[in-house]
Amino acid sequence: FHPDLALECVALRGIASQLRFAIILPVVLGLLGLLGAMCYKRNLRTGWLLSLPWLLQLLFLVCPIISSLAFRTFDCQEFESGRRYLRVDYNVECDSDEYKRTELPLAWTAIVLYPIGVPVMFGGLLTSARHAIKTEKPTALSKALTFLHREYTPRNYWWELFEMAKKLFLVGFAALIQPGSLGQLVIAFLVVSVAMLFTGAYKPYRRLSDSQFAFTFNFALLIYFFFCLVCKISTLSEAIEHILPKDLKEQLYINTANIGILTCIVLLIAIVLVLLEASRQLLEASKLPTIKVKATQDLPCLILGRNDKWHIFLSHVWGTGQDQCATIKRQLILLVPGISVFLDVDDLEAIDALEDYIDSTAVIMFFVSKGYFSSKNCMREVHATMSRSKPLVLMHDAVRGGAPLETIKADECPPELLNPIFDNRMVVPWHRIKDFQLQSLKLLVQQMLLGCPFYVKHGMKEILLYIPGELPLRKLELPAGTRLLVSTNNKGASAFASAILAKYPSLELLSSVSVDICQLERTNEGVKWKTLLATSVEDATQEAAHAKGHGMPRGPIPTAMLLYLNYDTFVDDEELAVEVRQARNIGLPLLIMHENDPEANGCDFSRFFTTTPQDLIIAGIFDTLAVACYPEPCMRDVSIAMAALHLGAKDASSSAYSRLANMRTSTRASRSTTSRSTTTQAHRAAADYSCRESDI
């Protein structure tokens, strides 16, 4: 893009006219934008903050163009007659009074306003918002300045000023330093060297790959100026070679063609190495447990309202919720980059300002545990939340929350708040086991986003999230010949086994009706069918008839047995205990699943220490960790995947066949994606728009 061509298109052919137009146009556009924002918001400060992001982008775009035009006003060419003319406009003589009276003042005005004034303005704004940026507690001003600092780490929020200074020096101020001389190239070489050194030392970008690309770009500039220096020295040596002795002439000889080729090779190698490293980092980053939106395959947009400082407020009582909420905040910061979480031990400065903190937060989370509704400060937070109609998320820890949720609702929650808080509102369960905890946090973030201003503004009723590498998304493959024995005496086991089979079709289910576990024995070669030991033809006939009656013509042998624990397990059912004893005697692995869903006859694990036969408890049946089964669909998927891992499943990507199968699955998924409903397309459009939206 050449500014002269663009300005000539609007009939501005003289350098003076072009300078006037370039100086005035951004000012006029900025004032119009500010006036429009003020009229829209009917407030000077609010209008200024509304127009500021647009104004920053405008100045960022026009500053290099105007700076280049202004500095070229000083570039004069001298002819044989001794008269000098502007290279940008040969109609202007550099020694004329008109030039000194018109073009020079305009050029200096442009330089003061743009190459100098714009960075000073940016620096002043960033300095005013530095505390909010460095502590990552956004204010209205820091959010308006997001364009200037969002790509950089909080510690290096000022880096855009450094980049602007470097660019303006190389394209502007450097043109005034001994134009065309060797010294000019040396100074530019030194400036780029310092820039490269600073980039490597500070690593200013949030993403390491961006810092590496910036370092490579500076290295490329350094190589460019090095080659310019070589060419300049070669040109100067050729100009004086006729007066140099032969040996000195040989020492000063430079083959610029070879140097150019070598320079290109070095630069290409550097770029390739950086691209490879960046690809490796992107691959590793894709595997990090970061919550992303399915529709966009990207991080959720966390734009807050203009009066909000935090995305979520963790309201809890210290006695039964402090440890859990500290973990929640720590994990949310890791899983959702850019999220701001209010936790009293970290952010509370004045207990009298609890209501103000509620006002400054987009979504409130009640961690419902024993004593929560008995706490004076917790009730202040509850009343402030309900009176302000703040978006609300509920969470409960069934293990260390002090009491069951229903008990807390019945005994502690004030009756007038019971329906407003709990009716038609999901209670997110909190878990400590890693894979289940990720699902709890994903549900929490999902509920939080639905209450954030942006998603509310765009009418988002559902946000599907995922975590790269989470257990339900792993492509697991069971070993060939995996057979799971399911006892008909184990109530509920068949239904759960069918759920595993639906996820892993290669699994073979064997019923205790067709496989009598008592006819299996342990040998040196593993579990085998017992040998028929008959003392007569009559006995052999009877044993064969017995085997046939049990449907066992020496059929497949199970590799594991499912033990599904629920309220009825081992209750008045000695046959299941016999089968479990036999499985342990012959060394058949037990897949123990513990049902927690009350609607599926789930119960607390402590019950099994009273219902399970004591000989099995003493023998260590529960030394094997039981896999929990929770009612939420995402938790259920984790339980099924964990069951597959217990059965020996491995990542399917390890085999070529599985990779081909995954490709086919991906193809089918992509075809399915194209036929999604318009609702999903609307979600994608809104999510894409969110990254550009700054006004809530």
Phi, psi and omega in degrees: 000129180243121185298328182298318181296318181294319181287327177293333180295338177255027174065034176250084189269335179274148181297325180294316179296320180296319179295315179301314180298316182293325181286318189278321188303310179299325179296315180297314180298319179296317179294321178296317178297318179295317180297317179296319179294322179294319178295324181290317183266345180057035179203133185296311184293315180295321177295322178297315180293327179291321183274345186300314179302318179295320180296319179299316180294322178298311180295323179298324181283318187275338185301312179297323182294311181293322180297316179299316180295319181294316182290330178288347176292343179264355184272103182250150178243130181264134179258174184299334180287351182091355179271145183245138181229153177293133177293326183283340180204097184289359174281348183255123177269128187293336182263006183278157178292326180296320178298315181288335183270334187244295188294316182296313177299321178296319180297316180293325176298315179297320181293318180294319183286322189252293180300331179258312186293318182296311176300323178296318178297312178301317180297319178296318179294316180295323178296321179296328184255013188298323182295315180295323181288316184289326179270355180057039172243089192297142171247176179299321180290314182297326177289326177291335181266012183306325181304330185271336189230358188294334182276351187249158176292154181305324180293332183248038182300338184273002190297331179298327176295320178297317179295319178297316180299318180297314182294317181294325178293315184290324183264349185235283187299326180297335180292340180271351184264105177041066183307131177079004183265167176294324180299324178299317179292322180296316180296316178299320178299317181292320179297315179294324178298316178295319179298318179295319179298315180295319180298318179291327183280318186273331185044066193286340188278151178298321178264128182299326180297325177295319177297322179291321177295320178296319178297319179294321178298316177295323177296320178297319176298320179297316178297321179299310181292329175298316178294322176297320177298317179299314180296321180295315179297320178298318179296317180293321180293324177293328181291334182245012185295335182289344179252003182264146173293161187300316182294321178290327178295322179291324180291327181272354182291132180230126175272093185296331179296313179294319178298320179297316179297315180297321178298316179296320180296314180299316180295319179296317178299317180298317181295317180298316181297318179294319179297319178297316180294320178296321178297319179297317180293321178296322178295317178293320180296326180293340181266351180292146180286081179242131182287129181230160178272129182298321185295327184249350185058030184223173180295149177294149178278128188249032179295131181258167172291164185293338180258006183262141174248333183235152176279321184215141180251122182266096180271125185202162173261137188299319188300320186235008182221356186293312181298317181296317182290327175297319177293319180300313180298315181299317181288323179297320180296325178284321186276333184233085180303131179097354181284145175244123187241127177271121174228129190305318184294339181258326193240348183284121179254330180214122183294335179289346185258021181305317181296326178293323177295321176298317179300327186269011182240141183287314186227141181249134175248126172264118173270098188280110178218174183300128179092356183296311183281358176263352181276130181298313182290324177297321179291329173299317179293322179297311182294322178295321180294312184290321181291332180264001180055043179287144173304137190233139174234138180248143176219147182216139176255108184287341184267309184242023178276001176090333181194155175299154182300316181298326178293318179296318180295321184281322189261334189244320186291128177302136184304324182289344179258350186301307181291314180301329182273315193259338184292132177055035179225127181290139173256113183285125179281140178259130181233157181258334178293133192310306186294324176287324180296322177300321178291322177299315181293324178295317177296321179296314180295321179300313178294323179296315182297323179297339178259355179285149188305320184298311183290330175293317181299322183267010173068031181284119180259345181212132177230114180271126183243161173209162178237117179305129179087358180296151189305316181296338182268351179289138179275092182265148181226124179286149175300147179301137178082017177287122182233128183249122179276127181241121182275136175287347178275352182259098185298131179089347184293320183297320181295318180291321178298324177295324177295322176294317181298323180297328180275326183232085186297341180286347179290140177250123179265133178241127180271149178293347175291322183263342180235110177273107185297337180289346178268008177255151178219160180264129178233178177296338181263006180111197181281127181227165172289144176295146177280136178286113181255098182247138180267352180206168178296324180295317179296318180298320179296320179294318180293321178296320178295323178296315180297317180294323179297332178266010177066035185237076172276055182057057182276197183294151181255130180294152176257349177198162178236136179274129172240105185261112185267120172217191187300328186265357184296131179068008179272115180053042183215080181288333182297321177296320179297320178298316180296320180293319178299317181296320178299317179291325181295323183267002177078024178278121183300143177258130171261103186262121179243132182250116181279129179247353183280115181302326181288343176255025178070029179285163181202174178287147185296333182299335180299328186289344177282352176252333182267335182283136177308137186297327181295327177289321178296315180296324180287351175090035181297328182265011171293332174282128183294126177279142178271125182284146176238116182251159187287330183297138182305317181293325177291324180296320178298322177296316180300317181294319179294321177294325176298319178297321178296321178295334178274004176098015182295146178234164176298128185291343183292353183284346181243148181296322180298318182292323177299320178295319179296320178295323178298318179296319178298319179296323179295316178296321180295320180293323176295320179295324181298323182294340181256019178294164181288163178294341177296314178297321178296323177294321177300316181296316181297318180293320180294320177297320181293331184299326183289347179252347185278131178236354182247115179257000000 
